[in-house]
Structure formats: structure tokens, C-alpha cells
Amino acid sequence: MIVSTSERVAGHRVVRTLGLVRGNTIRARHVGKDITAAFRNIVGGEISEYTKLLGEAREQALDRMVAEANGIGANGIVMVRFSTSMVMSGAAELLAYGTAVVIEPE
């Protein structure tokens, strides 16, 4: 599966557009990690606990989007985007979406 943020994939042409595919996950913060993050917020620097949490959420959302595209017969996804939103205090949704396509080499 080729996943691209652009509308074209170099060396390939889109032969069929299958439509919108998406994958999402909702993640909540962990109290223990919040304590560590609060200390880091005081002294400055990257809050690696949250970086890891959001990285895992992105990968899960991408995996779910690719699974949906595979399910409808796509071999590529173009125009991939990410969106986030807070669903409640301490919990956020991460959404990956794009257009499922069938591509072939030029």
C-alpha cells in the first residue's frame, strides 16, 4: 500500500478512485505520565511521554485507514491528512483520512 500526502504518486497513475477512507483513535492521558509531564513543564524541554502517546495514536489511525482501504480493494491512498480534536478533558481523537485509489506504474 502506497500512502501519500500528495495527489499523485511519482511513477504511477491513478486508474480508479474508490473514495474516502479513514482511521481514528481516541487516547487519554495517564495520571502517572501527567505527573512526570508536569515536572518537565516546570523545567522545560520535550514531554516525551506525550510525544510517544501521540506517535502511537498516529500509527494506529494510519493502520486503521490502510485496513479500510485494503478492504475496498485499494492499493494506494492519496491526499492523506491528519486531524485532532479534544473529546473531553484529558482525551483527544486523532483522525487520519485520505482518498483510496487503485494505481499502476506508468
TINU-874392 format. One record per residue: x, y, z of N, C-alpha, C in turn; chain; residue number from 1. Coordinates in steps of 0.2 Angstrom, whole numbers, plus 5000, padded with zeros to 4 digits. Layout:
<nodes>
{{X Y Z} {X Y Z} {X Y Z} "A" NUM}
...
</nodes>
This chain:
<nodes>
{{5004 4994 5000} {5000 5000 5000} {5004 5006 5000} "A" 1}
{{5003 5010 4995} {5007 5017 4995} {5003 5022 4998} "A" 2}
{{5005 5026 5003} {5001 5031 5006} {5005 5038 5005} "A" 3}
{{5001 5043 5002} {5005 5049 5000} {5000 5055 5003} "A" 4}
{{5004 5060 5005} {5000 5066 5006} {4999 5071 5000} "A" 5}
{{5002 5069 4994} {5001 5072 4988} {4995 5069 4984} "A" 6}
{{4993 5072 4979} {4988 5069 4975} {4990 5065 4970} "A" 7}
{{4997 5065 4969} {5000 5060 4964} {5005 5056 4967} "A" 8}
{{5007 5050 4964} {5012 5046 4966} {5017 5046 4961} "A" 9}
{{5023 5048 4962} {5028 5048 4956} {5029 5041 4953} "A" 10}
{{5029 5041 4946} {5029 5035 4943} {5023 5030 4942} "A" 11}
{{5018 5033 4945} {5011 5029 4945} {5006 5034 4942} "A" 12}
{{5000 5031 4940} {4994 5034 4938} {4988 5031 4941} "A" 13}
{{4984 5035 4943} {4978 5033 4946} {4973 5031 4941} "A" 14}
{{4971 5024 4942} {4966 5021 4937} {4959 5021 4939} "A" 15}
{{4958 5021 4946} {4952 5021 4949} {4952 5025 4956} "A" 16}
{{4947 5029 4957} {4946 5032 4963} {4940 5028 4967} "A" 17}
{{4942 5026 4973} {4937 5022 4977} {4933 5026 4982} "A" 18}
{{4936 5032 4984} {4933 5036 4989} {4936 5037 4995} "A" 19}
{{4933 5040 5000} {4936 5042 5006} {4937 5036 5011} "A" 20}
{{4943 5036 5014} {4944 5031 5019} {4947 5035 5025} "A" 21}
{{4946 5032 5031} {4948 5035 5037} {4950 5030 5043} "A" 22}
{{4954 5032 5047} {4955 5028 5053} {4956 5033 5059} "A" 23}
{{4953 5031 5065} {4954 5036 5071} {4955 5032 5077} "A" 24}
{{4957 5035 5082} {4958 5033 5089} {4957 5038 5094} "A" 25}
{{4955 5037 5099} {4954 5041 5105} {4959 5039 5110} "A" 26}
{{4963 5044 5113} {4968 5042 5118} {4967 5046 5124} "A" 27}
{{4968 5044 5130} {4968 5048 5136} {4974 5048 5139} "A" 28}
{{4976 5053 5143} {4982 5054 5146} {4982 5049 5152} "A" 29}
{{4988 5047 5155} {4989 5043 5160} {4991 5047 5166} "A" 30}
{{4988 5046 5172} {4989 5050 5178} {4997 5050 5180} "A" 31}
{{5000 5044 5180} {5007 5044 5181} {5011 5048 5176} "A" 32}
{{5009 5047 5170} {5013 5051 5165} {5012 5059 5166} "A" 33}
{{5006 5061 5168} {5004 5068 5169} {5009 5071 5174} "A" 34}
{{5010 5067 5179} {5015 5069 5185} {5022 5071 5182} "A" 35}
{{5024 5066 5178} {5031 5067 5175} {5031 5073 5170} "A" 36}
{{5025 5073 5166} {5025 5079 5162} {5024 5086 5165} "A" 37}
{{5021 5086 5171} {5021 5092 5175} {5027 5094 5177} "A" 38}
{{5032 5090 5180} {5038 5091 5181} {5042 5094 5175} "A" 39}
{{5042 5091 5170} {5045 5093 5164} {5043 5100 5162} "A" 40}
{{5036 5101 5163} {5034 5108 5161} {5037 5113 5165} "A" 41}
{{5039 5112 5171} {5042 5117 5175} {5049 5118 5173} "A" 42}
{{5053 5113 5172} {5060 5114 5170} {5061 5115 5162} "A" 43}
{{5056 5114 5158} {5056 5114 5151} {5059 5108 5147} "A" 44}
{{5058 5108 5141} {5060 5103 5137} {5054 5099 5134} "A" 45}
{{5056 5094 5130} {5051 5090 5127} {5047 5085 5132} "A" 46}
{{5041 5084 5131} {5037 5080 5136} {5037 5073 5132} "A" 47}
{{5042 5069 5133} {5042 5063 5129} {5037 5058 5130} "A" 48}
{{5033 5058 5136} {5028 5054 5137} {5022 5056 5132} "A" 49}
{{5021 5062 5131} {5015 5064 5126} {5017 5063 5119} "A" 50}
{{5024 5064 5118} {5026 5063 5111} {5025 5056 5109} "A" 51}
{{5027 5051 5114} {5026 5044 5112} {5018 5042 5112} "A" 52}
{{5014 5045 5116} {5007 5044 5116} {5004 5046 5109} "A" 53}
{{5006 5052 5107} {5003 5054 5100} {5006 5051 5094} "A" 54}
{{5012 5049 5095} {5015 5044 5090} {5012 5038 5089} "A" 55}
{{5010 5035 5094} {5007 5028 5094} {5000 5029 5091} "A" 56}
{{4997 5035 5093} {4990 5036 5091} {4990 5037 5083} "A" 57}
{{4995 5041 5081} {4996 5042 5073} {4996 5035 5070} "A" 58}
{{5001 5031 5072} {5002 5025 5069} {4995 5020 5069} "A" 59}
{{4992 5020 5074} {4986 5016 5075} {4980 5019 5070} "A" 60}
{{4980 5026 5070} {4975 5029 5065} {4977 5027 5058} "A" 61}
{{4983 5028 5056} {4986 5026 5049} {4984 5018 5048} "A" 62}
{{4986 5014 5052} {4985 5007 5051} {4977 5006 5050} "A" 63}
{{4973 5009 5054} {4966 5008 5053} {4963 5011 5046} "A" 64}
{{4966 5016 5044} {4964 5019 5037} {4967 5014 5032} "A" 65}
{{4973 5012 5032} {4975 5007 5027} {4971 5001 5027} "A" 66}
{{4969 4998 5033} {4965 4992 5033} {4958 4993 5030} "A" 67}
{{4955 4999 5031} {4949 5001 5027} {4950 5001 5020} "A" 68}
{{4956 5004 5017} {4957 5005 5010} {4958 4998 5007} "A" 69}
{{4962 4993 5011} {4963 4987 5009} {4956 4983 5008} "A" 70}
{{4952 4984 5012} {4945 4981 5012} {4941 4983 5006} "A" 71}
{{4942 4988 5003} {4938 4990 4997} {4942 4989 4991} "A" 72}
{{4948 4986 4991} {4952 4985 4985} {4957 4990 4983} "A" 73}
{{4959 4995 4987} {4964 5000 4985} {4971 4997 4986} "A" 74}
{{4975 5000 4982} {4982 4999 4983} {4986 5005 4984} "A" 75}
{{4983 5010 4985} {4986 5017 4987} {4981 5021 4990} "A" 76}
{{4983 5026 4994} {4979 5032 4997} {4983 5038 4996} "A" 77}
{{4979 5043 4993} {4982 5049 4991} {4979 5055 4995} "A" 78}
{{4982 5060 4996} {4979 5066 4999} {4978 5065 5007} "A" 79}
{{4982 5061 5010} {4982 5059 5017} {4983 5065 5021} "A" 80}
{{4978 5066 5026} {4978 5071 5031} {4977 5069 5038} "A" 81}
{{4979 5073 5043} {4978 5071 5050} {4974 5077 5053} "A" 82}
{{4970 5075 5058} {4966 5080 5061} {4965 5077 5069} "A" 83}
{{4965 5082 5073} {4965 5081 5080} {4959 5085 5083} "A" 84}
{{4956 5082 5088} {4951 5086 5092} {4951 5083 5099} "A" 85}
{{4949 5088 5104} {4948 5086 5111} {4941 5083 5112} "A" 86}
{{4940 5077 5114} {4934 5075 5115} {4931 5076 5122} "A" 87}
{{4936 5076 5127} {4935 5078 5134} {4941 5080 5137} "A" 88}
{{4941 5082 5143} {4947 5084 5147} {4951 5078 5147} "A" 89}
{{4957 5079 5145} {4962 5073 5145} {4962 5068 5140} "A" 90}
{{4957 5069 5135} {4957 5064 5130} {4956 5067 5123} "A" 91}
{{4959 5065 5118} {4959 5068 5111} {4959 5062 5106} "A" 92}
{{4955 5064 5101} {4954 5060 5095} {4960 5062 5090} "A" 93}
{{4963 5057 5087} {4967 5058 5081} {4964 5054 5075} "A" 94}
{{4963 5058 5070} {4960 5055 5064} {4964 5056 5058} "A" 95}
{{4965 5050 5054} {4969 5050 5048} {4964 5049 5042} "A" 96}
{{4964 5053 5037} {4959 5052 5031} {4963 5053 5025} "A" 97}
{{4960 5050 5019} {4963 5051 5013} {4958 5048 5008} "A" 98}
{{4960 5048 5001} {4956 5045 4996} {4960 5039 4994} "A" 99}
{{4956 5033 4994} {4958 5027 4992} {4958 5026 4984} "A" 100}
{{4963 5024 4981} {4964 5023 4974} {4967 5017 4972} "A" 101}
{{4966 5015 4966} {4970 5010 4963} {4975 5013 4958} "A" 102}
{{4981 5012 4959} {4986 5015 4955} {4990 5009 4951} "A" 103}
{{4993 5011 4946} {4998 5006 4942} {5004 5010 4940} "A" 104}
{{5009 5007 4939} {5015 5010 4936} {5014 5013 4929} "A" 105}
{{5017 5019 4928} {5016 5022 4921} {5021 5018 4916} "A" 106}
</nodes>
